[in-house]
Amino acid sequence: MDALAQQRGLLLEKELNRIMEILIRDYQPEKLIVFGSAAQGEFHPWSDLDLVVVKKTEKPLLERIEEVLRLVRPKVGLDVLVYTPEEVEALVDERRVFVLDEIIYKGAVAYERRK
């Protein structure tokens, strides 16, 4: 990994920690899953953060995403998906390739609320 990629990786890790702290405290998710290059530890100078937030809610998908982005005010590129536990289960049951490969198999559970 070159110096720029290494520097970007450190910045992303710091920002991910900040985002997770805010979400855990103020949004109270069931689970946070990091996927993409951050989950693999393979950073590039152009890398962003990819995050799945799992939370019980009745709000529509786009409203959930807007709510999370407004709350965390990301300082780097952030692709965030906000699903209910039931939606995640349905996506897995439907064998959605992206969900299975990138999120379930390659992703890293960064936080899970105790039951």
Biopython code that builds the backbone (N, CA, C, O; Angstrom):
import numpy as np
from Bio.PDB.StructureBuilder import StructureBuilder

atoms = [
    (1, "MET", "N", (0.853, -1.175, 0.000)),
    (1, "MET", "CA", (0.000, 0.000, 0.000)),
    (1, "MET", "C", (0.899, 1.239, 0.000)),
    (1, "MET", "O", (1.814, 1.355, 0.815)),
    (2, "ASP", "N", (0.627, 2.155, -0.920)),
    (2, "ASP", "CA", (1.466, 3.351, -0.979)),
    (2, "ASP", "C", (1.083, 4.341, 0.121)),
    (2, "ASP", "O", (0.096, 4.148, 0.831)),
    (3, "ALA", "N", (1.877, 5.398, 0.248)),
    (3, "ALA", "CA", (1.710, 6.351, 1.352)),
    (3, "ALA", "C", (0.348, 7.048, 1.318)),
    (3, "ALA", "O", (-0.272, 7.253, 2.361)),
    (4, "LEU", "N", (-0.120, 7.416, 0.109)),
    (4, "LEU", "CA", (-1.425, 8.074, 0.007)),
    (4, "LEU", "C", (-2.553, 7.148, 0.438)),
    (4, "LEU", "O", (-3.472, 7.565, 1.143)),
    (5, "ALA", "N", (-2.481, 5.906, 0.018)),
    (5, "ALA", "CA", (-3.506, 4.932, 0.399)),
    (5, "ALA", "C", (-3.471, 4.685, 1.905)),
    (5, "ALA", "O", (-4.516, 4.560, 2.542)),
    (6, "GLN", "N", (-2.283, 4.617, 2.462)),
    (6, "GLN", "CA", (-2.139, 4.399, 3.903)),
    (6, "GLN", "C", (-2.715, 5.583, 4.686)),
    (6, "GLN", "O", (-3.407, 5.401, 5.688)),
    (7, "GLN", "N", (-2.422, 6.784, 4.218)),
    (7, "GLN", "CA", (-2.944, 7.991, 4.858)),
    (7, "GLN", "C", (-4.475, 8.024, 4.767)),
    (7, "GLN", "O", (-5.157, 8.381, 5.728)),
    (8, "ARG", "N", (-5.004, 7.645, 3.592)),
    (8, "ARG", "CA", (-6.455, 7.609, 3.405)),
    (8, "ARG", "C", (-7.084, 6.578, 4.349)),
    (8, "ARG", "O", (-8.139, 6.826, 4.932)),
    (9, "GLY", "N", (-6.436, 5.434, 4.494)),
    (9, "GLY", "CA", (-6.925, 4.393, 5.390)),
    (9, "GLY", "C", (-7.028, 4.872, 6.824)),
    (9, "GLY", "O", (-8.010, 4.583, 7.508)),
    (10, "LEU", "N", (-6.026, 5.601, 7.282)),
    (10, "LEU", "CA", (-6.053, 6.142, 8.650)),
    (10, "LEU", "C", (-7.186, 7.145, 8.824)),
    (10, "LEU", "O", (-7.872, 7.149, 9.846)),
    (11, "LEU", "N", (-7.377, 7.995, 7.817)),
    (11, "LEU", "CA", (-8.458, 8.981, 7.856)),
    (11, "LEU", "C", (-9.821, 8.282, 7.900)),
    (11, "LEU", "O", (-10.698, 8.666, 8.673)),
    (12, "LEU", "N", (-9.989, 7.257, 7.065)),
    (12, "LEU", "CA", (-11.258, 6.534, 7.028)),
    (12, "LEU", "C", (-11.532, 5.803, 8.340)),
    (12, "LEU", "O", (-12.669, 5.785, 8.812)),
    (13, "GLU", "N", (-10.516, 5.210, 8.924)),
    (13, "GLU", "CA", (-10.695, 4.519, 10.205)),
    (13, "GLU", "C", (-11.121, 5.499, 11.300)),
    (13, "GLU", "O", (-11.997, 5.194, 12.110)),
    (14, "LYS", "N", (-10.500, 6.664, 11.317)),
    (14, "LYS", "CA", (-10.851, 7.687, 12.305)),
    (14, "LYS", "C", (-12.295, 8.157, 12.098)),
    (14, "LYS", "O", (-13.050, 8.305, 13.060)),
    (15, "GLU", "N", (-12.667, 8.388, 10.847)),
    (15, "GLU", "CA", (-14.023, 8.846, 10.547)),
    (15, "GLU", "C", (-15.053, 7.753, 10.841)),
    (15, "GLU", "O", (-16.141, 8.047, 11.335)),
    (16, "LEU", "N", (-14.721, 6.515, 10.546)),
    (16, "LEU", "CA", (-15.631, 5.409, 10.848)),
    (16, "LEU", "C", (-15.889, 5.328, 12.351)),
    (16, "LEU", "O", (-17.029, 5.138, 12.774)),
    (17, "ASN", "N", (-14.861, 5.467, 13.142)),
    (17, "ASN", "CA", (-15.029, 5.448, 14.602)),
    (17, "ASN", "C", (-15.933, 6.580, 15.078)),
    (17, "ASN", "O", (-16.772, 6.386, 15.957)),
    (18, "ARG", "N", (-15.757, 7.761, 14.493)),
    (18, "ARG", "CA", (-16.588, 8.917, 14.859)),
    (18, "ARG", "C", (-18.054, 8.655, 14.487)),
    (18, "ARG", "O", (-18.959, 8.897, 15.286)),
    (19, "ILE", "N", (-18.270, 8.163, 13.278)),
    (19, "ILE", "CA", (-19.624, 7.878, 12.797)),
    (19, "ILE", "C", (-20.290, 6.814, 13.664)),
    (19, "ILE", "O", (-21.450, 6.955, 14.053)),
    (20, "MET", "N", (-19.553, 5.755, 13.962)),
    (20, "MET", "CA", (-20.115, 4.676, 14.773)),
    (20, "MET", "C", (-20.489, 5.167, 16.168)),
    (20, "MET", "O", (-21.533, 4.794, 16.703)),
    (21, "GLU", "N", (-19.652, 5.989, 16.743)),
    (21, "GLU", "CA", (-19.932, 6.533, 18.080)),
    (21, "GLU", "C", (-21.245, 7.311, 18.080)),
    (21, "GLU", "O", (-22.067, 7.155, 18.983)),
    (22, "ILE", "N", (-21.436, 8.148, 17.068)),
    (22, "ILE", "CA", (-22.669, 8.939, 16.955)),
    (22, "ILE", "C", (-23.873, 8.027, 16.759)),
    (22, "ILE", "O", (-24.895, 8.187, 17.426)),
    (23, "LEU", "N", (-23.753, 7.070, 15.843)),
    (23, "LEU", "CA", (-24.882, 6.182, 15.564)),
    (23, "LEU", "C", (-25.266, 5.354, 16.785)),
    (23, "LEU", "O", (-26.448, 5.235, 17.108)),
    (24, "ILE", "N", (-24.287, 4.789, 17.456)),
    (24, "ILE", "CA", (-24.573, 3.953, 18.628)),
    (24, "ILE", "C", (-25.245, 4.781, 19.724)),
    (24, "ILE", "O", (-26.190, 4.322, 20.367)),
    (25, "ARG", "N", (-24.757, 5.985, 19.928)),
    (25, "ARG", "CA", (-25.296, 6.844, 20.989)),
    (25, "ARG", "C", (-26.666, 7.426, 20.619)),
    (25, "ARG", "O", (-27.590, 7.402, 21.433)),
    (26, "ASP", "N", (-26.798, 7.945, 19.399)),
    (26, "ASP", "CA", (-27.973, 8.742, 19.051)),
    (26, "ASP", "C", (-29.003, 8.041, 18.164)),
    (26, "ASP", "O", (-30.162, 8.455, 18.129)),
    (27, "TYR", "N", (-28.606, 6.994, 17.451)),
    (27, "TYR", "CA", (-29.529, 6.316, 16.529)),
    (27, "TYR", "C", (-29.915, 4.928, 17.033)),
    (27, "TYR", "O", (-30.940, 4.377, 16.631)),
    (28, "GLN", "N", (-29.106, 4.380, 17.896)),
    (28, "GLN", "CA", (-29.341, 3.102, 18.567)),
    (28, "GLN", "C", (-29.685, 1.967, 17.599)),
    (28, "GLN", "O", (-30.772, 1.393, 17.664)),
    (29, "PRO", "N", (-28.745, 1.652, 16.698)),
    (29, "PRO", "CA", (-28.987, 0.566, 15.745)),
    (29, "PRO", "C", (-28.880, -0.803, 16.409)),
    (29, "PRO", "O", (-28.310, -0.949, 17.490)),
    (30, "GLU", "N", (-29.439, -1.794, 15.736)),
    (30, "GLU", "CA", (-29.268, -3.177, 16.179)),
    (30, "GLU", "C", (-27.859, -3.650, 15.824)),
    (30, "GLU", "O", (-27.212, -4.379, 16.577)),
    (31, "LYS", "N", (-27.402, -3.202, 14.631)),
    (31, "LYS", "CA", (-26.131, -3.703, 14.119)),
    (31, "LYS", "C", (-25.550, -2.704, 13.126)),
    (31, "LYS", "O", (-26.290, -2.004, 12.434)),
    (32, "LEU", "N", (-24.214, -2.639, 13.059)),
    (32, "LEU", "CA", (-23.493, -1.862, 12.051)),
    (32, "LEU", "C", (-22.546, -2.818, 11.334)),
    (32, "LEU", "O", (-21.764, -3.528, 11.968)),
    (33, "ILE", "N", (-22.626, -2.827, 10.002)),
    (33, "ILE", "CA", (-21.773, -3.698, 9.197)),
    (33, "ILE", "C", (-20.981, -2.836, 8.227)),
    (33, "ILE", "O", (-21.557, -2.088, 7.436)),
    (34, "VAL", "N", (-19.674, -2.942, 8.289)),
    (34, "VAL", "CA", (-18.789, -2.242, 7.359)),
    (34, "VAL", "C", (-18.522, -3.197, 6.206)),
    (34, "VAL", "O", (-18.248, -4.377, 6.423)),
    (35, "PHE", "N", (-18.603, -2.688, 4.977)),
    (35, "PHE", "CA", (-18.271, -3.523, 3.833)),
    (35, "PHE", "C", (-17.424, -2.720, 2.859)),
    (35, "PHE", "O", (-17.147, -1.546, 3.104)),
    (36, "GLY", "N", (-17.013, -3.331, 1.770)),
    (36, "GLY", "CA", (-16.158, -2.647, 0.811)),
    (36, "GLY", "C", (-14.711, -2.646, 1.266)),
    (36, "GLY", "O", (-14.297, -3.491, 2.059)),
    (37, "SER", "N", (-13.947, -1.690, 0.756)),
    (37, "SER", "CA", (-12.500, -1.661, 1.007)),
    (37, "SER", "C", (-12.165, -1.518, 2.491)),
    (37, "SER", "O", (-11.166, -2.074, 2.948)),
    (38, "ALA", "N", (-12.974, -0.791, 3.246)),
    (38, "ALA", "CA", (-12.687, -0.619, 4.680)),
    (38, "ALA", "C", (-12.788, -1.943, 5.431)),
    (38, "ALA", "O", (-12.016, -2.191, 6.357)),
    (39, "ALA", "N", (-13.726, -2.788, 5.041)),
    (39, "ALA", "CA", (-13.873, -4.091, 5.704)),
    (39, "ALA", "C", (-12.715, -5.016, 5.356)),
    (39, "ALA", "O", (-12.328, -5.871, 6.153)),
    (40, "GLN", "N", (-12.168, -4.836, 4.164)),
    (40, "GLN", "CA", (-11.072, -5.685, 3.704)),
    (40, "GLN", "C", (-9.702, -5.133, 4.093)),
    (40, "GLN", "O", (-8.696, -5.835, 3.994)),
    (41, "GLY", "N", (-9.667, -3.870, 4.538)),
    (41, "GLY", "CA", (-8.392, -3.237, 4.863)),
    (41, "GLY", "C", (-7.563, -2.934, 3.628)),
    (41, "GLY", "O", (-6.340, -2.813, 3.704)),
    (42, "GLU", "N", (-8.239, -2.810, 2.483)),
    (42, "GLU", "CA", (-7.569, -2.536, 1.205)),
    (42, "GLU", "C", (-7.922, -1.119, 0.763)),
    (42, "GLU", "O", (-8.850, -0.916, -0.020)),
    (43, "PHE", "N", (-7.191, -0.163, 1.261)),
    (43, "PHE", "CA", (-7.501, 1.227, 0.981)),
    (43, "PHE", "C", (-6.774, 1.733, -0.256)),
    (43, "PHE", "O", (-5.678, 1.283, -0.590)),
    (44, "HIS", "N", (-7.419, 2.683, -0.924)),
    (44, "HIS", "CA", (-6.850, 3.392, -2.066)),
    (44, "HIS", "C", (-7.025, 4.882, -1.782)),
    (44, "HIS", "O", (-7.818, 5.246, -0.913)),
    (45, "PRO", "N", (-6.309, 5.748, -2.488)),
    (45, "PRO", "CA", (-6.469, 7.186, -2.239)),
    (45, "PRO", "C", (-7.909, 7.680, -2.435)),
    (45, "PRO", "O", (-8.290, 8.701, -1.862)),
    (46, "TRP", "N", (-8.705, 6.973, -3.231)),
    (46, "TRP", "CA", (-10.079, 7.383, -3.522)),
    (46, "TRP", "C", (-11.125, 6.604, -2.704)),
    (46, "TRP", "O", (-12.325, 6.773, -2.919)),
    (47, "SER", "N", (-10.684, 5.768, -1.786)),
    (47, "SER", "CA", (-11.611, 4.938, -1.011)),
    (47, "SER", "C", (-12.601, 5.777, -0.209)),
    (47, "SER", "O", (-12.292, 6.874, 0.255)),
    (48, "ASP", "N", (-13.811, 5.215, -0.064)),
    (48, "ASP", "CA", (-14.831, 5.826, 0.784)),
    (48, "ASP", "C", (-15.237, 4.806, 1.840)),
    (48, "ASP", "O", (-14.632, 3.739, 1.943)),
    (49, "LEU", "N", (-16.248, 5.130, 2.614)),
    (49, "LEU", "CA", (-16.775, 4.203, 3.617)),
    (49, "LEU", "C", (-18.095, 3.628, 3.129)),
    (49, "LEU", "O", (-18.923, 4.336, 2.556)),
    (50, "ASP", "N", (-18.278, 2.345, 3.361)),
    (50, "ASP", "CA", (-19.517, 1.654, 3.019)),
    (50, "ASP", "C", (-20.057, 1.045, 4.305)),
    (50, "ASP", "O", (-19.365, 0.283, 4.979)),
    (51, "LEU", "N", (-21.293, 1.385, 4.639)),
    (51, "LEU", "CA", (-21.838, 0.992, 5.934)),
    (51, "LEU", "C", (-23.298, 0.571, 5.802)),
    (51, "LEU", "O", (-24.095, 1.237, 5.141)),
    (52, "VAL", "N", (-23.630, -0.542, 6.442)),
    (52, "VAL", "CA", (-25.024, -0.964, 6.573)),
    (52, "VAL", "C", (-25.424, -0.745, 8.024)),
    (52, "VAL", "O", (-24.747, -1.194, 8.949)),
    (53, "VAL", "N", (-26.531, -0.051, 8.201)),
    (53, "VAL", "CA", (-27.098, 0.181, 9.521)),
    (53, "VAL", "C", (-28.373, -0.659, 9.601)),
    (53, "VAL", "O", (-29.257, -0.535, 8.753)),
    (54, "VAL", "N", (-28.462, -1.499, 10.607)),
    (54, "VAL", "CA", (-29.658, -2.322, 10.800)),
    (54, "VAL", "C", (-30.391, -1.781, 12.023)),
    (54, "VAL", "O", (-29.848, -1.718, 13.127)),
    (55, "LYS", "N", (-31.662, -1.386, 11.783)),
    (55, "LYS", "CA", (-32.438, -0.762, 12.870)),
    (55, "LYS", "C", (-33.921, -1.058, 12.680)),
    (55, "LYS", "O", (-34.440, -1.025, 11.564)),
    (56, "LYS", "N", (-34.581, -1.344, 13.780)),
    (56, "LYS", "CA", (-36.038, -1.506, 13.740)),
    (56, "LYS", "C", (-36.656, -0.127, 13.570)),
    (56, "LYS", "O", (-36.431, 0.769, 14.383)),
    (57, "THR", "N", (-37.436, 0.035, 12.506)),
    (57, "THR", "CA", (-38.074, 1.315, 12.224)),
    (57, "THR", "C", (-39.200, 1.105, 11.224)),
    (57, "THR", "O", (-39.213, 0.124, 10.479)),
    (58, "GLU", "N", (-40.137, 2.032, 11.218)),
    (58, "GLU", "CA", (-41.248, 2.000, 10.262)),
    (58, "GLU", "C", (-41.022, 3.008, 9.130)),
    (58, "GLU", "O", (-41.805, 3.053, 8.181)),
    (59, "LYS", "N", (-39.967, 3.810, 9.220)),
    (59, "LYS", "CA", (-39.729, 4.863, 8.235)),
    (59, "LYS", "C", (-39.343, 4.269, 6.882)),
    (59, "LYS", "O", (-38.753, 3.189, 6.822)),
    (60, "PRO", "N", (-39.676, 4.977, 5.787)),
    (60, "PRO", "CA", (-39.275, 4.520, 4.450)),
    (60, "PRO", "C", (-37.750, 4.558, 4.291)),
    (60, "PRO", "O", (-37.064, 5.314, 4.980)),
    (61, "LEU", "N", (-37.235, 3.741, 3.382)),
    (61, "LEU", "CA", (-35.792, 3.581, 3.186)),
    (61, "LEU", "C", (-35.066, 4.911, 2.981)),
    (61, "LEU", "O", (-34.086, 5.189, 3.673)),
    (62, "LEU", "N", (-35.531, 5.730, 2.045)),
    (62, "LEU", "CA", (-34.822, 6.985, 1.768)),
    (62, "LEU", "C", (-34.832, 7.921, 2.967)),
    (62, "LEU", "O", (-33.855, 8.627, 3.214)),
    (63, "GLU", "N", (-35.919, 7.930, 3.705)),
    (63, "GLU", "CA", (-35.996, 8.768, 4.913)),
    (63, "GLU", "C", (-34.975, 8.303, 5.958)),
    (63, "GLU", "O", (-34.360, 9.122, 6.641)),
    (64, "ARG", "N", (-34.803, 6.993, 6.074)),
    (64, "ARG", "CA", (-33.810, 6.442, 7.014)),
    (64, "ARG", "C", (-32.402, 6.883, 6.633)),
    (64, "ARG", "O", (-31.618, 7.308, 7.481)),
    (65, "ILE", "N", (-32.094, 6.774, 5.336)),
    (65, "ILE", "CA", (-30.757, 7.150, 4.860)),
    (65, "ILE", "C", (-30.505, 8.630, 5.114)),
    (65, "ILE", "O", (-29.443, 9.007, 5.610)),
    (66, "GLU", "N", (-31.482, 9.470, 4.774)),
    (66, "GLU", "CA", (-31.345, 10.912, 5.011)),
    (66, "GLU", "C", (-31.142, 11.206, 6.493)),
    (66, "GLU", "O", (-30.325, 12.051, 6.857)),
    (67, "GLU", "N", (-31.882, 10.509, 7.341)),
    (67, "GLU", "CA", (-31.781, 10.705, 8.784)),
    (67, "GLU", "C", (-30.368, 10.385, 9.280)),
    (67, "GLU", "O", (-29.798, 11.137, 10.070)),
    (68, "VAL", "N", (-29.813, 9.277, 8.818)),
    (68, "VAL", "CA", (-28.459, 8.882, 9.226)),
    (68, "VAL", "C", (-27.437, 9.895, 8.722)),
    (68, "VAL", "O", (-26.559, 10.314, 9.477)),
    (69, "LEU", "N", (-27.540, 10.290, 7.459)),
    (69, "LEU", "CA", (-26.571, 11.247, 6.905)),
    (69, "LEU", "C", (-26.648, 12.593, 7.622)),
    (69, "LEU", "O", (-25.620, 13.220, 7.876)),
    (70, "ARG", "N", (-27.853, 13.035, 7.948)),
    (70, "ARG", "CA", (-28.017, 14.294, 8.688)),
    (70, "ARG", "C", (-27.404, 14.190, 10.080)),
    (70, "ARG", "O", (-26.798, 15.139, 10.576)),
    (71, "LEU", "N", (-27.566, 13.046, 10.691)),
    (71, "LEU", "CA", (-27.064, 12.830, 12.045)),
    (71, "LEU", "C", (-25.539, 12.787, 12.088)),
    (71, "LEU", "O", (-24.930, 13.429, 12.943)),
    (72, "VAL", "N", (-24.915, 12.043, 11.180)),
    (72, "VAL", "CA", (-23.462, 11.839, 11.266)),
    (72, "VAL", "C", (-22.651, 12.892, 10.523)),
    (72, "VAL", "O", (-21.468, 13.072, 10.812)),
    (73, "ARG", "N", (-23.261, 13.591, 9.574)),
    (73, "ARG", "CA", (-22.551, 14.622, 8.797)),
    (73, "ARG", "C", (-21.157, 14.136, 8.385)),
    (73, "ARG", "O", (-20.149, 14.630, 8.890)),
    (74, "PRO", "N", (-21.106, 13.164, 7.464)),
    (74, "PRO", "CA", (-19.819, 12.547, 7.112)),
    (74, "PRO", "C", (-18.813, 13.546, 6.537)),
    (74, "PRO", "O", (-19.165, 14.464, 5.796)),
    (75, "LYS", "N", (-17.555, 13.330, 6.907)),
    (75, "LYS", "CA", (-16.458, 14.185, 6.442)),
    (75, "LYS", "C", (-15.707, 13.539, 5.290)),
    (75, "LYS", "O", (-14.781, 14.131, 4.734)),
    (76, "VAL", "N", (-16.108, 12.318, 4.931)),
    (76, "VAL", "CA", (-15.552, 11.593, 3.781)),
    (76, "VAL", "C", (-16.733, 10.993, 3.029)),
    (76, "VAL", "O", (-17.860, 11.004, 3.524)),
    (77, "GLY", "N", (-16.476, 10.472, 1.838)),
    (77, "GLY", "CA", (-17.536, 9.800, 1.097)),
    (77, "GLY", "C", (-18.100, 8.650, 1.917)),
    (77, "GLY", "O", (-17.353, 7.821, 2.437)),
    (78, "LEU", "N", (-19.423, 8.605, 2.028)),
    (78, "LEU", "CA", (-20.077, 7.558, 2.815)),
    (78, "LEU", "C", (-21.264, 7.017, 2.037)),
    (78, "LEU", "O", (-22.210, 7.746, 1.737)),
    (79, "ASP", "N", (-21.203, 5.734, 1.713)),
    (79, "ASP", "CA", (-22.349, 5.035, 1.139)),
    (79, "ASP", "C", (-22.998, 4.283, 2.282)),
    (79, "ASP", "O", (-22.394, 3.384, 2.866)),
    (80, "VAL", "N", (-24.226, 4.650, 2.600)),
    (80, "VAL", "CA", (-24.903, 4.033, 3.741)),
    (80, "VAL", "C", (-26.230, 3.435, 3.291)),
    (80, "VAL", "O", (-26.983, 4.046, 2.533)),
    (81, "LEU", "N", (-26.493, 2.238, 3.772)),
    (81, "LEU", "CA", (-27.762, 1.554, 3.554)),
    (81, "LEU", "C", (-28.369, 1.315, 4.927)),
    (81, "LEU", "O", (-27.682, 0.853, 5.839)),
    (82, "VAL", "N", (-29.645, 1.624, 5.081)),
    (82, "VAL", "CA", (-30.303, 1.448, 6.375)),
    (82, "VAL", "C", (-31.463, 0.476, 6.183)),
    (82, "VAL", "O", (-32.463, 0.801, 5.543)),
    (83, "TYR", "N", (-31.314, -0.710, 6.741)),
    (83, "TYR", "CA", (-32.317, -1.766, 6.607)),
    (83, "TYR", "C", (-32.877, -2.142, 7.971)),
    (83, "TYR", "O", (-32.217, -1.980, 8.998)),
    (84, "THR", "N", (-34.100, -2.645, 7.960)),
    (84, "THR", "CA", (-34.650, -3.248, 9.170)),
    (84, "THR", "C", (-34.109, -4.678, 9.256)),
    (84, "THR", "O", (-33.658, -5.222, 8.248)),
    (85, "PRO", "N", (-34.147, -5.291, 10.436)),
    (85, "PRO", "CA", (-33.705, -6.688, 10.539)),
    (85, "PRO", "C", (-34.491, -7.605, 9.595)),
    (85, "PRO", "O", (-33.935, -8.547, 9.029)),
    (86, "GLU", "N", (-35.774, -7.326, 9.434)),
    (86, "GLU", "CA", (-36.611, -8.137, 8.550)),
    (86, "GLU", "C", (-36.200, -7.974, 7.089)),
    (86, "GLU", "O", (-36.228, -8.941, 6.328)),
    (87, "GLU", "N", (-35.821, -6.765, 6.691)),
    (87, "GLU", "CA", (-35.369, -6.540, 5.315)),
    (87, "GLU", "C", (-34.065, -7.275, 5.043)),
    (87, "GLU", "O", (-33.894, -7.859, 3.972)),
    (88, "VAL", "N", (-33.153, -7.252, 5.995)),
    (88, "VAL", "CA", (-31.888, -7.976, 5.825)),
    (88, "VAL", "C", (-32.169, -9.462, 5.669)),
    (88, "VAL", "O", (-31.614, -10.119, 4.788)),
    (89, "GLU", "N", (-33.026, -9.984, 6.522)),
    (89, "GLU", "CA", (-33.373, -11.408, 6.457)),
    (89, "GLU", "C", (-33.995, -11.759, 5.106)),
    (89, "GLU", "O", (-33.672, -12.793, 4.521)),
    (90, "ALA", "N", (-34.888, -10.898, 4.610)),
    (90, "ALA", "CA", (-35.535, -11.139, 3.315)),
    (90, "ALA", "C", (-34.519, -11.099, 2.175)),
    (90, "ALA", "O", (-34.574, -11.926, 1.266)),
    (91, "LEU", "N", (-33.590, -10.139, 2.220)),
    (91, "LEU", "CA", (-32.563, -10.046, 1.175)),
    (91, "LEU", "C", (-31.675, -11.284, 1.166)),
    (91, "LEU", "O", (-31.295, -11.768, 0.099)),
    (92, "VAL", "N", (-31.348, -11.794, 2.332)),
    (92, "VAL", "CA", (-30.543, -13.020, 2.429)),
    (92, "VAL", "C", (-31.356, -14.202, 1.903)),
    (92, "VAL", "O", (-30.845, -15.019, 1.137)),
    (93, "ASP", "N", (-32.620, -14.292, 2.317)),
    (93, "ASP", "CA", (-33.483, -15.391, 1.862)),
    (93, "ASP", "C", (-33.666, -15.383, 0.349)),
    (93, "ASP", "O", (-33.770, -16.438, -0.278)),
    (94, "GLU", "N", (-33.705, -14.174, -0.239)),
    (94, "GLU", "CA", (-33.843, -14.041, -1.693)),
    (94, "GLU", "C", (-32.524, -14.307, -2.410)),
    (94, "GLU", "O", (-32.459, -14.311, -3.640)),
    (95, "ARG", "N", (-31.478, -14.528, -1.626)),
    (95, "ARG", "CA", (-30.143, -14.818, -2.149)),
    (95, "ARG", "C", (-29.637, -13.695, -3.070)),
    (95, "ARG", "O", (-29.062, -13.955, -4.126)),
    (96, "ARG", "N", (-29.860, -12.462, -2.653)),
    (96, "ARG", "CA", (-29.360, -11.307, -3.409)),
    (96, "ARG", "C", (-27.841, -11.344, -3.410)),
    (96, "ARG", "O", (-27.216, -11.324, -2.349)),
    (97, "VAL", "N", (-27.249, -11.397, -4.584)),
    (97, "VAL", "CA", (-25.804, -11.597, -4.721)),
    (97, "VAL", "C", (-25.015, -10.503, -4.017)),
    (97, "VAL", "O", (-24.083, -10.806, -3.272)),
    (98, "PHE", "N", (-25.368, -9.236, -4.236)),
    (98, "PHE", "CA", (-24.633, -8.137, -3.611)),
    (98, "PHE", "C", (-24.684, -8.249, -2.091)),
    (98, "PHE", "O", (-23.664, -8.122, -1.414)),
    (99, "VAL", "N", (-25.865, -8.486, -1.570)),
    (99, "VAL", "CA", (-26.023, -8.573, -0.115)),
    (99, "VAL", "C", (-25.213, -9.734, 0.436)),
    (99, "VAL", "O", (-24.497, -9.578, 1.425)),
    (100, "LEU", "N", (-25.319, -10.891, -0.190)),
    (100, "LEU", "CA", (-24.588, -12.061, 0.300)),
    (100, "LEU", "C", (-23.085, -11.877, 0.179)),
    (100, "LEU", "O", (-22.357, -12.038, 1.158)),
    (101, "ASP", "N", (-22.611, -11.538, -1.027)),
    (101, "ASP", "CA", (-21.163, -11.461, -1.264)),
    (101, "ASP", "C", (-20.495, -10.302, -0.535)),
    (101, "ASP", "O", (-19.535, -10.501, 0.209)),
    (102, "GLU", "N", (-20.997, -9.110, -0.747)),
    (102, "GLU", "CA", (-20.310, -7.920, -0.241)),
    (102, "GLU", "C", (-20.592, -7.620, 1.230)),
    (102, "GLU", "O", (-19.705, -7.172, 1.957)),
    (103, "ILE", "N", (-21.817, -7.865, 1.663)),
    (103, "ILE", "CA", (-22.182, -7.474, 3.026)),
    (103, "ILE", "C", (-22.070, -8.643, 4.009)),
    (103, "ILE", "O", (-21.403, -8.524, 5.037)),
    (104, "ILE", "N", (-22.709, -9.752, 3.703)),
    (104, "ILE", "CA", (-22.737, -10.873, 4.647)),
    (104, "ILE", "C", (-21.399, -11.602, 4.702)),
    (104, "ILE", "O", (-20.870, -11.824, 5.791)),
    (105, "TYR", "N", (-20.839, -11.980, 3.552)),
    (105, "TYR", "CA", (-19.611, -12.783, 3.545)),
    (105, "TYR", "C", (-18.336, -11.951, 3.717)),
    (105, "TYR", "O", (-17.444, -12.336, 4.472)),
    (106, "LYS", "N", (-18.246, -10.814, 3.020)),
    (106, "LYS", "CA", (-17.020, -10.007, 3.070)),
    (106, "LYS", "C", (-17.097, -8.863, 4.078)),
    (106, "LYS", "O", (-16.069, -8.315, 4.476)),
    (107, "GLY", "N", (-18.298, -8.506, 4.486)),
    (107, "GLY", "CA", (-18.469, -7.403, 5.423)),
    (107, "GLY", "C", (-18.018, -7.788, 6.825)),
    (107, "GLY", "O", (-17.834, -8.964, 7.138)),
    (108, "ALA", "N", (-17.845, -6.776, 7.656)),
    (108, "ALA", "CA", (-17.408, -6.989, 9.039)),
    (108, "ALA", "C", (-18.416, -6.339, 9.986)),
    (108, "ALA", "O", (-18.693, -5.144, 9.885)),
    (109, "VAL", "N", (-18.957, -7.128, 10.896)),
    (109, "VAL", "CA", (-19.870, -6.571, 11.900)),
    (109, "VAL", "C", (-19.027, -5.736, 12.858)),
    (109, "VAL", "O", (-18.197, -6.261, 13.600)),
    (110, "ALA", "N", (-19.255, -4.427, 12.827)),
    (110, "ALA", "CA", (-18.474, -3.506, 13.654)),
    (110, "ALA", "C", (-19.144, -3.252, 15.001)),
    (110, "ALA", "O", (-18.494, -2.840, 15.962)),
    (111, "TYR", "N", (-20.453, -3.504, 15.058)),
    (111, "TYR", "CA", (-21.199, -3.297, 16.303)),
    (111, "TYR", "C", (-22.454, -4.153, 16.252)),
    (111, "TYR", "O", (-23.094, -4.274, 15.208)),
    (112, "GLU", "N", (-22.794, -4.739, 17.376)),
    (112, "GLU", "CA", (-24.063, -5.453, 17.504)),
    (112, "GLU", "C", (-24.580, -5.236, 18.916)),
    (112, "GLU", "O", (-23.892, -5.520, 19.896)),
    (113, "ARG", "N", (-25.808, -4.727, 19.004)),
    (113, "ARG", "CA", (-26.392, -4.446, 20.309)),
    (113, "ARG", "C", (-26.642, -5.753, 21.059)),
    (113, "ARG", "O", (-27.085, -6.746, 20.482)),
    (114, "ARG", "N", (-26.353, -5.728, 22.333)),
    (114, "ARG", "CA", (-26.632, -6.908, 23.166)),
    (114, "ARG", "C", (-28.126, -7.069, 23.320)),
    (114, "ARG", "O", (-28.866, -6.092, 23.441)),
    (115, "LYS", "N", (-28.555, -8.305, 23.314)),
    (115, "LYS", "CA", (-30.001, -8.564, 23.417)),
    (115, "LYS", "C", (-30.420, -8.773, 24.832)),
    (115, "LYS", "O", (-31.599, -9.002, 25.099)),
]
sb = StructureBuilder()
sb.init_structure("model")
sb.init_model(0)
sb.init_chain("A")
sb.init_seg("    ")
for serial, (resi, resn, name, xyz) in enumerate(atoms, 1):
    if name == "N":
        sb.init_residue(resn, " ", resi, " ")
    sb.init_atom(name, np.array(xyz, "f"), 0.0, 1.0, " ", f" {name:<3s}", serial, name[0])
structure = sb.get_structure()
